[in-house]
Amino acid sequence: MRWWDLDPVLELERDLFPEDAWSPGMFWSELAHARGPLATRRYLVAELQVPPRRGAAEGQPSVDRRAGRIVGYGGLAAIDGTGDVQTIATARDQWGSGLGARLLSALLAAATDFECHEVLLEVRVDNTRAQRLYERFGFEPIGFRRGYYQPGNVDALVMRRPSQTSSEAPSVQGT
């Protein structure tokens, strides 16, 4: 993720998390720690890639106008051997496409790059779709943070995943 991605990321953030969306300042603060030799963050975006249409009539566009649209993003913080998934989201029209799994895989690879021995995350207790994804990747519940998501006062389920070797990592084929 780079600064020029922030406007579409913020639009997606507000659509998906209207009550507790991150502010522009929160994203800017995270990105400030994502570059250089002392970086402690990794942020990424997923853009929709649509192949050119076959047989388009002359003079008509051959590429879907949705191409290049940001449809997902994620971020990881890494400090003292512990990774923390700060945020992960996919556009509603991408739910069930496997994009969330690919984003999470990339964040876990970043945790490996940062030499993290464990990865933590918080997820809304009412977000069972995300909880199932995290469980598939070996995350286990370890506690709750009461009233974590504001202003809705929704609890967060805290989940932890110890480091795994590549042979232990779950397959994400077909998801």
N, CA and C atoms as a LAMMPS dump frame, in Angstrom:
ITEM: TIMESTEP
0
ITEM: NUMBER OF ATOMS
525
ITEM: BOX BOUNDS ff ff ff
-5.0000000000000000e+02 5.0000000000000000e+02
-5.0000000000000000e+02 5.0000000000000000e+02
-5.0000000000000000e+02 5.0000000000000000e+02
ITEM: ATOMS id mol type element x y z
1 1 1 N 0.859 -1.174 0
2 1 2 C 0 0 0
3 1 3 C 0.899 1.228 0
4 2 1 N 0.54 2.175 -0.829
5 2 2 C 1.261 3.437 -0.892
6 2 3 C 0.273 4.573 -0.68
7 3 1 N 0.791 5.777 -0.507
8 3 2 C -0.071 6.91 -0.184
9 3 3 C -1.155 7.113 -1.232
10 4 1 N -0.852 6.856 -2.499
11 4 2 C -1.84 7.078 -3.55
12 4 3 C -2.968 6.046 -3.519
13 5 1 N -2.83 5.002 -2.728
14 5 2 C -3.9 4.017 -2.562
15 5 3 C -4.902 4.422 -1.483
16 6 1 N -4.58 5.436 -0.685
17 6 2 C -5.395 5.722 0.498
18 6 3 C -6.828 6.124 0.188
19 7 1 N -7.078 6.942 -0.822
20 7 2 C -8.465 7.342 -1.106
21 7 3 C -9.356 6.134 -1.401
22 8 1 N -8.971 5.233 -2.329
23 8 2 C -9.836 4.059 -2.553
24 8 3 C -9.878 3.109 -1.356
25 9 1 N -8.782 3 -0.61
26 9 2 C -8.786 2.149 0.583
27 9 3 C -9.752 2.719 1.617
28 10 1 N -9.721 4.043 1.823
29 10 2 C -10.633 4.667 2.786
30 10 3 C -12.092 4.516 2.364
31 11 1 N -12.349 4.588 1.071
32 11 2 C -13.713 4.382 0.573
33 11 3 C -14.186 2.967 0.895
34 12 1 N -13.33 1.987 0.655
35 12 2 C -13.666 0.594 0.969
36 12 3 C -13.814 0.408 2.475
37 13 1 N -12.922 1.014 3.243
38 13 2 C -12.969 0.941 4.708
39 13 3 C -14.309 1.458 5.241
40 14 1 N -14.745 2.603 4.745
41 14 2 C -16.02 3.189 5.216
42 14 3 C -17.218 2.337 4.804
43 15 1 N -17.128 1.711 3.63
44 15 2 C -18.22 0.846 3.183
45 15 3 C -18.322 -0.398 4.058
46 16 1 N -17.183 -0.99 4.393
47 16 2 C -17.178 -2.249 5.134
48 16 3 C -17.328 -2.076 6.639
49 17 1 N -16.808 -0.97 7.171
50 17 2 C -16.798 -0.745 8.614
51 17 3 C -17.355 0.645 8.934
52 18 1 N -18.622 0.886 8.617
53 18 2 C -19.157 2.252 8.754
54 18 3 C -19.106 2.807 10.173
55 19 1 N -19.229 1.956 11.179
56 19 2 C -19.254 2.447 12.562
57 19 3 C -17.869 2.634 13.153
58 20 1 N -16.894 1.857 12.693
59 20 2 C -15.574 1.927 13.319
60 20 3 C -14.445 1.95 12.287
61 21 1 N -14.678 2.665 11.186
62 21 2 C -13.67 2.776 10.133
63 21 3 C -12.431 3.51 10.634
64 22 1 N -11.295 3.092 10.129
65 22 2 C -10.056 3.8 10.429
66 22 3 C -10.101 5.181 9.783
67 23 1 N -9.474 6.127 10.418
68 23 2 C -9.372 7.486 9.874
69 23 3 C -8.182 7.552 8.917
70 24 1 N -8.144 8.589 8.079
71 24 2 C -6.959 8.768 7.232
72 24 3 C -5.675 8.835 8.066
73 25 1 N -5.728 9.508 9.195
74 25 2 C -4.554 9.628 10.047
75 25 3 C -4.046 8.291 10.553
76 26 1 N -4.957 7.366 10.82
77 26 2 C -4.529 6.038 11.28
78 26 3 C -3.751 5.321 10.179
79 27 1 N -4.265 5.388 8.942
80 27 2 C -3.542 4.762 7.835
81 27 3 C -2.199 5.448 7.603
82 28 1 N -2.182 6.777 7.601
83 28 2 C -0.929 7.505 7.404
84 28 3 C 0.092 7.118 8.472
85 29 1 N -0.341 7.005 9.713
86 29 2 C 0.558 6.637 10.801
87 29 3 C 1.155 5.248 10.573
88 30 1 N 0.333 4.318 10.134
89 30 2 C 0.821 2.966 9.869
90 30 3 C 1.804 2.959 8.699
91 31 1 N 1.462 3.673 7.628
92 31 2 C 2.34 3.692 6.454
93 31 3 C 3.685 4.345 6.755
94 32 1 N 3.705 5.246 7.727
95 32 2 C 4.962 5.894 8.111
96 32 3 C 5.972 4.885 8.649
97 33 1 N 5.502 3.745 9.109
98 33 2 C 6.379 2.708 9.665
99 33 3 C 6.574 1.535 8.7
100 34 1 N 6.192 1.729 7.433
101 34 2 C 6.205 0.614 6.487
102 34 3 C 7.332 0.687 5.46
103 35 1 N 8.208 1.641 5.553
104 35 2 C 9.286 1.784 4.571
105 35 3 C 10.63 1.933 5.266
106 36 1 N 11.653 1.535 4.56
107 36 2 C 13.006 1.722 5.046
108 36 3 C 13.532 0.519 5.806
109 37 1 N 14.805 0.574 6.168
110 37 2 C 15.445 -0.576 6.819
111 37 3 C 14.909 -0.873 8.22
112 38 1 N 14.269 0.093 8.855
113 38 2 C 13.733 -0.135 10.207
114 38 3 C 12.21 -0.312 10.199
115 39 1 N 11.653 -0.64 9.031
116 39 2 C 10.205 -0.811 8.903
117 39 3 C 9.698 -1.886 9.853
118 40 1 N 8.551 -1.628 10.466
119 40 2 C 7.903 -2.595 11.353
120 40 3 C 6.488 -2.913 10.881
121 41 1 N 6.131 -2.432 9.708
122 41 2 C 4.792 -2.65 9.167
123 41 3 C 4.894 -3.139 7.726
124 42 1 N 3.872 -3.908 7.308
125 42 2 C 3.714 -4.282 5.909
126 42 3 C 2.244 -4.099 5.573
127 43 1 N 1.982 -3.238 4.61
128 43 2 C 0.623 -2.97 4.144
129 43 3 C 0.546 -3.286 2.667
130 44 1 N -0.554 -3.878 2.244
131 44 2 C -0.709 -4.275 0.856
132 44 3 C -2.132 -4.025 0.391
133 45 1 N -2.276 -3.94 -0.919
134 45 2 C -3.595 -3.807 -1.526
135 45 3 C -3.752 -4.876 -2.6
136 46 1 N -4.996 -5.197 -2.905
137 46 2 C -5.326 -6.102 -4.006
138 46 3 C -6.138 -5.312 -5.013
139 47 1 N -5.692 -5.343 -6.258
140 47 2 C -6.408 -4.657 -7.33
141 47 3 C -7.086 -5.689 -8.211
142 48 1 N -8.282 -5.353 -8.665
143 48 2 C -9.016 -6.234 -9.563
144 48 3 C -8.326 -6.258 -10.91
145 49 1 N -7.987 -7.44 -11.362
146 49 2 C -7.371 -7.625 -12.671
147 49 3 C -8.373 -8.344 -13.56
148 50 1 N -8.836 -7.676 -14.573
149 50 2 C -9.82 -8.252 -15.491
150 50 3 C -9.154 -8.391 -16.853
151 51 1 N -9.132 -9.594 -17.417
152 51 2 C -8.484 -9.776 -18.717
153 51 3 C -9.249 -9.045 -19.817
154 52 1 N -8.55 -8.658 -20.894
155 52 2 C -9.23 -8.002 -22.02
156 52 3 C -10.32 -8.903 -22.585
157 53 1 N -11.392 -8.269 -23.052
158 53 2 C -12.478 -9.032 -23.676
159 53 3 C -12.044 -9.491 -25.059
160 54 1 N -12.443 -10.673 -25.419
161 54 2 C -12.143 -11.187 -26.759
162 54 3 C -13.218 -10.709 -27.724
163 55 1 N -12.781 -10.38 -28.926
164 55 2 C -13.728 -10.034 -29.98
165 55 3 C -14.414 -8.7 -29.799
166 56 1 N -13.807 -7.757 -29.086
167 56 2 C -14.415 -6.438 -28.932
168 56 3 C -14.456 -5.754 -30.285
169 57 1 N -15.543 -5.095 -30.547
170 57 2 C -15.706 -4.386 -31.818
171 57 3 C -14.708 -3.234 -31.896
172 58 1 N -14.301 -2.904 -33.114
173 58 2 C -13.334 -1.822 -33.295
174 58 3 C -13.881 -0.522 -32.737
175 59 1 N -13.03 0.181 -32.029
176 59 2 C -13.448 1.451 -31.447
177 59 3 C -14.066 1.312 -30.066
178 60 1 N -14.327 0.095 -29.629
179 60 2 C -14.883 -0.121 -28.295
180 60 3 C -13.752 -0.508 -27.35
181 61 1 N -13.866 -0.127 -26.088
182 61 2 C -12.81 -0.515 -25.146
183 61 3 C -12.749 -2.031 -25.011
184 62 1 N -11.517 -2.535 -24.902
185 62 2 C -11.36 -3.984 -24.785
186 62 3 C -11.053 -4.414 -23.364
187 63 1 N -10.992 -3.463 -22.429
188 63 2 C -10.686 -3.787 -21.047
189 63 3 C -11.859 -3.369 -20.169
190 64 1 N -12.219 -4.227 -19.228
191 64 2 C -13.288 -3.923 -18.278
192 64 3 C -12.915 -2.678 -17.479
193 65 1 N -13.828 -1.715 -17.371
194 65 2 C -13.545 -0.462 -16.667
195 65 3 C -13.313 -0.655 -15.166
196 66 1 N -13.684 -1.837 -14.643
197 66 2 C -13.445 -2.104 -13.225
198 66 3 C -11.992 -2.457 -12.945
199 67 1 N -11.208 -2.756 -13.977
200 67 2 C -9.817 -3.166 -13.795
201 67 3 C -9.05 -2.09 -13.032
202 68 1 N -8.202 -2.527 -12.128
203 68 2 C -7.402 -1.608 -11.34
204 68 3 C -8.074 -1.128 -10.074
205 69 1 N -9.344 -1.466 -9.88
206 69 2 C -10.068 -1.063 -8.67
207 69 3 C -9.52 -1.823 -7.471
208 70 1 N -9.246 -1.117 -6.392
209 70 2 C -8.782 -1.777 -5.175
210 70 3 C -9.949 -2.526 -4.547
211 71 1 N -9.759 -3.833 -4.368
212 71 2 C -10.825 -4.695 -3.849
213 71 3 C -10.454 -5.347 -2.524
214 72 1 N -9.286 -5.009 -1.999
215 72 2 C -8.89 -5.56 -0.717
216 72 3 C -7.604 -4.918 -0.235
217 73 1 N -7.372 -5.067 1.051
218 73 2 C -6.148 -4.538 1.647
219 73 3 C -5.904 -5.233 2.969
220 74 1 N -4.678 -5.12 3.445
221 74 2 C -4.335 -5.706 4.726
222 74 3 C -3.071 -5.073 5.263
223 75 1 N -2.891 -5.21 6.559
224 75 2 C -1.702 -4.655 7.189
225 75 3 C -1.271 -5.477 8.387
226 76 1 N 0.037 -5.531 8.585
227 76 2 C 0.636 -6.284 9.681
228 76 3 C 1.666 -5.397 10.365
229 77 1 N 1.665 -5.412 11.693
230 77 2 C 2.715 -4.79 12.489
231 77 3 C 3.555 -5.902 13.077
232 78 1 N 4.858 -5.672 13.201
233 78 2 C 5.755 -6.676 13.762
234 78 3 C 6.707 -6.008 14.734
235 79 1 N 6.642 -6.441 15.979
236 79 2 C 7.495 -5.867 17.016
237 79 3 C 7.972 -6.993 17.932
238 80 1 N 9.278 -7.067 18.116
239 80 2 C 9.888 -8.024 19.046
240 80 3 C 9.413 -9.459 18.838
241 81 1 N 9.333 -9.888 17.585
242 81 2 C 8.997 -11.275 17.296
243 81 3 C 7.517 -11.609 17.302
244 82 1 N 6.671 -10.606 17.492
245 82 2 C 5.225 -10.827 17.459
246 82 3 C 4.618 -10.006 16.332
247 83 1 N 3.871 -10.685 15.481
248 83 2 C 3.137 -10.002 14.421
249 83 3 C 1.72 -9.74 14.884
250 84 1 N 1.134 -8.682 14.365
251 84 2 C -0.248 -8.345 14.702
252 84 3 C -0.945 -7.9 13.429
253 85 1 N -1.948 -8.673 13.007
254 85 2 C -2.735 -8.278 11.841
255 85 3 C -3.543 -7.063 12.265
256 86 1 N -3.179 -5.909 11.735
257 86 2 C -3.825 -4.662 12.113
258 86 3 C -5.169 -4.492 11.415
259 87 1 N -5.227 -4.906 10.16
260 87 2 C -6.45 -4.776 9.378
261 87 3 C -6.377 -5.711 8.188
262 88 1 N -7.547 -6.184 7.77
263 88 2 C -7.664 -6.983 6.554
264 88 3 C -9.118 -6.854 6.101
265 89 1 N -9.307 -6.613 4.816
266 89 2 C -10.67 -6.415 4.319
267 89 3 C -10.738 -6.718 2.829
268 90 1 N -11.89 -7.203 2.395
269 90 2 C -12.14 -7.42 0.973
270 90 3 C -13.492 -6.82 0.609
271 91 1 N -13.575 -6.296 -0.601
272 91 2 C -14.835 -5.74 -1.1
273 91 3 C -15.915 -6.819 -1.082
274 92 1 N -17.135 -6.4 -0.825
275 92 2 C -18.242 -7.363 -0.721
276 92 3 C -18.372 -8.239 -1.964
277 93 1 N -18.136 -7.655 -3.154
278 93 2 C -18.279 -8.449 -4.374
279 93 3 C -17.139 -9.454 -4.554
280 94 1 N -16.171 -9.446 -3.631
281 94 2 C -15.07 -10.408 -3.664
282 94 3 C -15.198 -11.481 -2.582
283 95 1 N -16.213 -11.368 -1.727
284 95 2 C -16.403 -12.366 -0.675
285 95 3 C -16.61 -13.728 -1.32
286 96 1 N -15.959 -14.727 -0.794
287 96 2 C -16.087 -16.084 -1.321
288 96 3 C -15.164 -16.371 -2.494
289 97 1 N -14.363 -15.387 -2.919
290 97 2 C -13.477 -15.57 -4.068
291 97 3 C -12.097 -16.098 -3.682
292 98 1 N -11.802 -16.15 -2.382
293 98 2 C -10.477 -16.559 -1.94
294 98 3 C -9.529 -15.391 -1.735
295 99 1 N -9.991 -14.181 -2
296 99 2 C -9.131 -13.013 -1.846
297 99 3 C -8.698 -12.827 -0.396
298 100 1 N -9.596 -13.016 0.547
299 100 2 C -9.24 -12.879 1.961
300 100 3 C -8.131 -13.848 2.34
301 101 1 N -8.213 -15.07 1.846
302 101 2 C -7.175 -16.069 2.13
303 101 3 C -5.845 -15.655 1.514
304 102 1 N -5.875 -15.11 0.308
305 102 2 C -4.63 -14.672 -0.329
306 102 3 C -4.021 -13.494 0.412
307 103 1 N -4.845 -12.562 0.855
308 103 2 C -4.334 -11.431 1.634
309 103 3 C -3.72 -11.92 2.947
310 104 1 N -4.428 -12.81 3.637
311 104 2 C -3.918 -13.328 4.903
312 104 3 C -2.618 -14.097 4.675
313 105 1 N -2.533 -14.871 3.612
314 105 2 C -1.29 -15.592 3.289
315 105 3 C -0.137 -14.614 3.104
316 106 1 N -0.394 -13.512 2.419
317 106 2 C 0.656 -12.509 2.201
318 106 3 C 1.074 -11.864 3.524
319 107 1 N 0.118 -11.618 4.41
320 107 2 C 0.46 -11.041 5.708
321 107 3 C 1.263 -12.025 6.553
322 108 1 N 0.914 -13.297 6.484
323 108 2 C 1.665 -14.309 7.229
324 108 3 C 3.069 -14.471 6.655
325 109 1 N 3.212 -14.331 5.343
326 109 2 C 4.546 -14.359 4.738
327 109 3 C 5.362 -13.158 5.229
328 110 1 N 4.707 -12.004 5.369
329 110 2 C 5.391 -10.827 5.91
330 110 3 C 5.838 -11.083 7.343
331 111 1 N 4.988 -11.749 8.125
332 111 2 C 5.362 -12.085 9.505
333 111 3 C 6.603 -12.98 9.514
334 112 1 N 6.683 -13.896 8.579
335 112 2 C 7.868 -14.742 8.461
336 112 3 C 9.083 -13.887 8.108
337 113 1 N 8.919 -12.962 7.171
338 113 2 C 10.017 -12.061 6.8
339 113 3 C 10.507 -11.258 8.004
340 114 1 N 9.572 -10.868 8.866
341 114 2 C 9.919 -10.112 10.077
342 114 3 C 10.401 -11.027 11.215
343 115 1 N 10.472 -12.339 10.946
344 115 2 C 10.914 -13.34 11.921
345 115 3 C 10.026 -13.381 13.168
346 116 1 N 8.725 -13.285 12.945
347 116 2 C 7.762 -13.358 14.056
348 116 3 C 7.58 -14.815 14.482
349 117 1 N 7.514 -15.047 15.779
350 117 2 C 7.284 -16.396 16.303
351 117 3 C 5.806 -16.651 16.566
352 118 1 N 5 -15.594 16.49
353 118 2 C 3.548 -15.735 16.621
354 118 3 C 2.892 -14.537 15.934
355 119 1 N 1.624 -14.723 15.585
356 119 2 C 0.833 -13.645 14.991
357 119 3 C -0.481 -13.565 15.76
358 120 1 N -0.848 -12.363 16.13
359 120 2 C -2.098 -12.099 16.843
360 120 3 C -3.037 -11.305 15.949
361 121 1 N -4.306 -11.317 16.296
362 121 2 C -5.28 -10.448 15.638
363 121 3 C -6.509 -10.321 16.519
364 122 1 N -7.277 -9.275 16.26
365 122 2 C -8.588 -9.102 16.882
366 122 3 C -9.627 -9.138 15.776
367 123 1 N -10.758 -9.764 16.072
368 123 2 C -11.857 -9.835 15.116
369 123 3 C -13.16 -9.634 15.892
370 124 1 N -14.075 -8.92 15.27
371 124 2 C -15.373 -8.7 15.923
372 124 3 C -16.013 -10.045 16.254
373 125 1 N -16.619 -10.134 17.431
374 125 2 C -17.254 -11.398 17.824
375 125 3 C -18.408 -11.759 16.901
376 126 1 N -18.972 -10.77 16.21
377 126 2 C -20.091 -11.05 15.309
378 126 3 C -19.638 -11.299 13.861
379 127 1 N -18.335 -11.344 13.606
380 127 2 C -17.824 -11.57 12.258
381 127 3 C -17.373 -13.036 12.121
382 128 1 N -18.356 -13.918 12.019
383 128 2 C -18.051 -15.35 11.967
384 128 3 C -17.358 -15.743 10.663
385 129 1 N -17.643 -15.038 9.58
386 129 2 C -16.975 -15.333 8.299
387 129 3 C -15.458 -15.192 8.463
388 130 1 N -15.018 -14.085 9.041
389 130 2 C -13.588 -13.857 9.245
390 130 3 C -13.021 -14.86 10.249
391 131 1 N -13.755 -15.165 11.288
392 131 2 C -13.265 -16.121 12.285
393 131 3 C -12.995 -17.483 11.642
394 132 1 N -13.885 -17.91 10.752
395 132 2 C -13.671 -19.198 10.066
396 132 3 C -12.409 -19.163 9.208
397 133 1 N -12.168 -18.046 8.524
398 133 2 C -10.95 -17.903 7.73
399 133 3 C -9.724 -18.032 8.622
400 134 1 N -9.712 -17.316 9.718
401 134 2 C -8.552 -17.34 10.608
402 134 3 C -8.337 -18.732 11.192
403 135 1 N -9.401 -19.425 11.533
404 135 2 C -9.273 -20.788 12.059
405 135 3 C -8.656 -21.724 11.02
406 136 1 N -9.031 -21.548 9.744
407 136 2 C -8.44 -22.371 8.68
408 136 3 C -6.936 -22.176 8.601
409 137 1 N -6.461 -21.02 9
410 137 2 C -5.039 -20.718 8.959
411 137 3 C -4.336 -21.005 10.285
412 138 1 N -5.02 -21.67 11.19
413 138 2 C -4.39 -22.094 12.428
414 138 3 C -4.48 -21.119 13.588
415 139 1 N -5.269 -20.066 13.446
416 139 2 C -5.468 -19.145 14.566
417 139 3 C -6.423 -19.783 15.566
418 140 1 N -6.13 -19.573 16.85
419 140 2 C -6.985 -20.089 17.923
420 140 3 C -7.378 -18.942 18.844
421 141 1 N -8.615 -18.978 19.365
422 141 2 C -9.048 -17.931 20.306
423 141 3 C -8.234 -17.996 21.596
424 142 1 N -7.838 -16.82 22.095
425 142 2 C -7.111 -16.788 23.366
426 142 3 C -7.736 -15.82 24.362
427 143 1 N -8.754 -15.079 23.962
428 143 2 C -9.382 -14.15 24.896
429 143 3 C -10.287 -13.162 24.206
430 144 1 N -10.781 -12.218 24.98
431 144 2 C -11.691 -11.186 24.486
432 144 3 C -11.196 -9.817 24.91
433 145 1 N -11.546 -8.819 24.124
434 145 2 C -11.354 -7.417 24.512
435 145 3 C -12.745 -6.804 24.518
436 146 1 N -13.258 -6.587 25.701
437 146 2 C -14.614 -6.07 25.86
438 146 3 C -14.724 -4.638 25.343
439 147 1 N -15.756 -4.393 24.527
440 147 2 C -16.008 -3.05 24.017
441 147 3 C -14.909 -2.509 23.131
442 148 1 N -14.149 -3.366 22.484
443 148 2 C -12.988 -2.964 21.681
444 148 3 C -13.371 -2.094 20.492
445 149 1 N -14.44 -2.488 19.796
446 149 2 C -14.856 -1.752 18.599
447 149 3 C -15.846 -0.675 18.992
448 150 1 N -15.43 0.567 18.792
449 150 2 C -16.26 1.721 19.145
450 150 3 C -16.657 2.469 17.88
451 151 1 N -17.794 3.114 17.843
452 151 2 C -18.659 3.436 18.968
453 151 3 C -19.709 2.37 19.275
454 152 1 N -19.696 1.24 18.572
455 152 2 C -20.721 0.22 18.776
456 152 3 C -20.558 -0.612 20.029
457 153 1 N -19.419 -0.451 20.723
458 153 2 C -19.148 -1.188 21.951
459 153 3 C -19.193 -2.706 21.716
460 154 1 N -18.667 -3.146 20.571
461 154 2 C -18.662 -4.56 20.206
462 154 3 C -17.362 -5.19 20.701
463 155 1 N -17.475 -6.384 21.264
464 155 2 C -16.305 -7.101 21.765
465 155 3 C -15.455 -7.628 20.622
466 156 1 N -14.159 -7.782 20.897
467 156 2 C -13.237 -8.402 19.955
468 156 3 C -12.813 -9.757 20.501
469 157 1 N -12.743 -10.728 19.62
470 157 2 C -12.156 -12.019 19.926
471 157 3 C -10.681 -11.908 19.561
472 158 1 N -9.802 -12.198 20.504
473 158 2 C -8.361 -12.176 20.235
474 158 3 C -7.955 -13.582 19.832
475 159 1 N -7.225 -13.671 18.713
476 159 2 C -6.791 -14.972 18.208
477 159 3 C -5.274 -14.952 18.032
478 160 1 N -4.681 -16.141 18.167
479 160 2 C -3.231 -16.284 18.083
480 160 3 C -2.89 -17.454 17.176
481 161 1 N -1.812 -17.273 16.433
482 161 2 C -1.28 -18.345 15.588
483 161 3 C 0.218 -18.427 15.824
484 162 1 N 0.691 -19.565 16.355
485 162 2 C 2.145 -19.706 16.5
486 162 3 C 2.786 -19.835 15.128
487 163 1 N 4.078 -19.569 15.05
488 163 2 C 4.765 -19.691 13.767
489 163 3 C 4.689 -21.135 13.295
490 164 1 N 4.683 -21.291 11.98
491 164 2 C 4.624 -22.619 11.373
492 164 3 C 5.671 -22.686 10.287
493 165 1 N 6.149 -23.881 10.021
494 165 2 C 7.013 -24.063 8.867
495 165 3 C 6.141 -24.075 7.627
496 166 1 N 6.728 -23.889 6.472
497 166 2 C 5.946 -23.848 5.241
498 166 3 C 5.199 -25.157 5.003
499 167 1 N 5.725 -26.294 5.479
500 167 2 C 5.034 -27.572 5.274
501 167 3 C 3.801 -27.691 6.16
502 168 1 N 3.73 -26.885 7.225
503 168 2 C 2.573 -26.936 8.107
504 168 3 C 1.484 -25.947 7.706
505 169 1 N 1.81 -25.014 6.823
506 169 2 C 0.855 -23.978 6.444
507 169 3 C -0.308 -24.6 5.677
508 170 1 N -1.526 -24.098 5.895
509 170 2 C -2.683 -24.671 5.208
510 170 3 C -2.687 -24.326 3.732
511 171 1 N -3.27 -25.177 2.955
512 171 2 C -3.42 -24.929 1.523
513 171 3 C -4.574 -23.958 1.304
514 172 1 N -4.428 -23.046 0.356
515 172 2 C -5.507 -22.107 0.057
516 172 3 C -6.042 -22.315 -1.339
517 173 1 N -5.775 -23.488 -1.922
518 173 2 C -6.257 -23.778 -3.255
519 173 3 C -7.772 -23.868 -3.243
520 174 1 N -8.377 -23.264 -4.25
521 174 2 C -9.814 -23.366 -4.418
522 174 3 C -10.635 -22.619 -3.398
523 175 1 N -10.023 -21.698 -2.658
524 175 2 C -10.801 -20.95 -1.662
525 175 3 C -10.907 -19.51 -2.05
